[in-house]
């Protein structure tokens, strides 16, 4: 399909591209690039700058929207009473969304971060997370069992929302 260029390039939505991000990055680099989104552009350079800025801003906005890198929510033994599952008095829970849809739930106390769920445990070595078993309290009523950690895990996963 030939593109007419009376005032600038004609953009086509049917242009082949394996990955939209790769196409945008490629368009940002090439000076003679023709865009392919079905829009007529009179000022090609201004549009190219806009597309490049948008392509760079989208990953940052997604990371901010997902709550990655947040401070989390403070939790204390006082808040949970007898149901507090840890041997430390307080900390914070947090969650990070991964690009594959999985969520990493962690508990931080002091300078130590503990893995709360399986996804965090799988990433423990790479991320430097400790095993939560080190601070998980035994249930005084049932030998061999631990205090329910579910409410803490729910709060941590809530930080991903």
C-alpha positions in Angstrom: 0.0 0.0 0.0 1.7 3.2 -1.1 1.6 6.2 1.2 1.0 9.6 -0.2 3.0 12.4 1.4 1.6 15.8 0.5 2.2 17.4 3.9 4.0 14.6 5.7 4.0 10.9 6.0 0.7 8.9 6.1 0.6 6.5 9.0 -0.8 3.0 8.5 -2.2 0.7 11.3 -1.5 -2.4 9.1 2.3 -2.0 9.1 4.1 -5.2 10.1 5.8 -5.1 13.5 6.6 -8.0 15.9 6.6 -5.8 19.0 4.9 -2.3 19.2 7.5 -1.1 21.6 10.3 -2.1 19.3 8.6 -0.3 16.5 8.2 2.9 18.6 11.8 2.7 19.7 12.9 2.2 16.1 10.8 5.1 14.9 12.4 7.3 17.6 15.9 6.5 16.2 15.5 6.6 12.5 15.3 10.1 10.9 13.5 8.8 7.8 11.0 6.7 9.7 7.4 6.4 8.5 4.9 5.9 11.2 2.1 3.3 10.8 -0.9 4.3 13.0 -3.4 5.4 10.4 -3.0 9.2 11.1 -2.0 11.9 8.7 0.8 14.0 10.2 1.6 17.5 9.0 4.4 18.1 11.4 6.4 14.9 11.4 9.2 16.0 13.7 6.8 17.2 16.5 4.8 14.0 16.2 7.9 11.9 16.4 9.1 13.8 19.5 5.6 13.2 21.1 5.6 9.5 20.3 9.2 9.1 21.7 8.3 11.0 24.9 5.2 8.8 25.3 7.1 5.6 24.7 9.6 6.5 27.4 6.9 7.7 29.9 4.6 4.6 29.7 6.9 2.2 31.6 7.4 4.8 34.3 3.7 5.4 34.7 3.0 1.7 34.8 5.6 1.2 37.6 4.1 4.0 39.6 0.5 2.8 39.1 1.5 -0.7 40.3 2.9 0.6 43.6 6.3 -0.8 43.0 8.9 0.6 45.3 6.4 1.9 47.8 7.0 2.1 51.6 4.2 -0.4 52.3 1.9 -0.5 55.3 3.1 -0.4 58.9 1.9 -3.4 61.0 2.5 -3.9 64.7 2.1 -6.6 67.4 -0.1 -4.1 69.3 -2.5 -3.9 66.3 -2.9 -7.7 66.1 -2.6 -8.8 69.7 -2.5 -12.5 70.3 -2.8 -13.1 66.5 0.6 -11.4 65.8 2.5 -14.1 63.8 6.1 -12.8 64.3 8.7 -12.8 67.0 9.6 -9.1 66.1 7.3 -6.3 67.4 6.7 -4.4 64.2 7.5 -4.0 60.6 5.9 -3.1 57.3 4.2 -5.2 54.5 4.6 -4.4 50.9 3.8 -5.9 47.5 5.3 -5.6 44.0 3.5 -6.5 40.8 5.7 -8.4 38.3 5.3 -8.0 34.6 4.0 -11.6 34.3 1.0 -10.8 36.6 2.5 -12.4 39.7 2.8 -10.5 43.0 5.7 -10.5 45.4 4.6 -10.1 49.1 7.2 -9.1 51.7 7.5 -8.1 55.4 10.2 -5.7 56.4 11.5 -5.4 59.9 14.5 -3.2 60.5 16.8 -3.6 57.6 15.7 -7.2 56.8 13.1 -8.1 54.2 11.3 -11.5 54.6 9.5 -13.4 51.8 5.8 -13.9 52.6 4.5 -15.8 49.6 5.8 -18.4 47.2 6.6 -15.8 44.5 8.8 -13.9 46.9 10.4 -17.1 48.1 11.3 -18.0 44.5 13.0 -14.6 44.1 14.6 -14.6 47.6 18.2 -15.4 46.5 18.1 -12.8 43.7 16.5 -10.1 45.9 18.1 -10.8 49.2 14.9 -11.8 51.0 15.2 -13.9 54.2 13.0 -16.9 55.0 10.0 -15.7 57.1 10.3 -19.0 59.1 13.1 -17.2 61.0 10.6 -14.9 62.7 7.3 -16.8 62.4 5.9 -17.5 65.9 4.9 -21.0 67.0 1.2 -21.4 67.9 1.1 -21.9 71.7 -2.1 -23.9 71.5 -1.0 -26.4 68.9 2.4 -28.1 69.0 4.2 -28.0 65.6 1.9 -25.3 64.1 2.5 -21.6 63.5 0.3 -18.6 64.1 -1.9 -17.8 61.1 0.1 -15.5 58.8 -2.9 -15.1 56.4 -4.1 -11.7 57.7 -0.5 -10.3 57.2 -0.3 -11.8 53.7 -3.6 -10.3 52.8 -2.5 -6.8 53.9 0.7 -7.2 51.9 -1.1 -8.3 48.7 -3.5 -5.4 49.2 -0.5 -3.0 48.7 -0.4 -4.3 45.0 -4.0 -3.1 44.4 
